């Protein structure tokens, strides 16, 4: 509601809170993690995914190898998330798009050698059970034994009730604002 009010009432462009969230999340990550190996950002199709894309960019700027796993159709991204995707593409940050449930088998290979996973799949608006490639991705994250930082809320948790919606990321840290 705060983001919506800032954007609609005060005409603050949506990219500004997204950028601020990314910068502060990266500050927290570097406070708690000594990053020397690659970071994997797993991004969904909403603004939480856009936060993850902005986080990937800022980690890249700090000289840490980063890769992005997109779980959503990039053609359907909201405007601000799409703007961050375009910036990622211009920086040649590796992106793997998981287009269907069958491709989630490749996640364990992508996660191999990573020092941290950023969970930017779902934000606080999740209200239905997780299924398909999203469920498979959450399960792969949880099986990876790699520390996880969730953005806003661990993906798979209903932000209104706190209930797990089928499966949820088991985050090492959650950064929220």
Phi, psi and omega in degrees: 000325179295315178300313181300316180295317180299319183286312187279316184276320186256004177056033175278122180302141183302334178295333183291307177297327178296316179295316179298318178299317181297313182299314181292324177295317179296322176302315180295317180302313182288340176288322188254346185231136174266094186276119176231345176244176188296154176248135177250125175256119177258114189244139174266192188264003180255199180289336174297319174298321176298320174302315180299320178295319177294322177298316179303317180299315182289328174294318176302316180297338178272005175085013179263132177298135181220144175229151180244136170247115178264125179262356186243164175289114184296339178287344183252012181292145172299160187307312184290321177295319179297321178298319178291324175299316179300321178295319178299314180298321179292336180269358182060033172286129182300134178231131171247125178259124177265104187271340180208173186299327185292332182281352180291344176299335182284349185298320181299324176291321179294320181288338184303128179085358179283148177260344182200143173244134174258122178268105177231045184276300180235148174260213185281352186272003182295129181224003179228158183301142178285137178211177176062218184296333179291316176298314180299320180294316178299315179297320178294320177300312183295328180279347189288338185060027177253138177304145183232132171250121177266144179262123180075307183196146176300132181299135181106356178255132175289118183294339180276321188250338185083002180283146174282129184262063180100304177202151181218151176295136175264091187279144172284321176219150171235128178253121180225168189231000000 
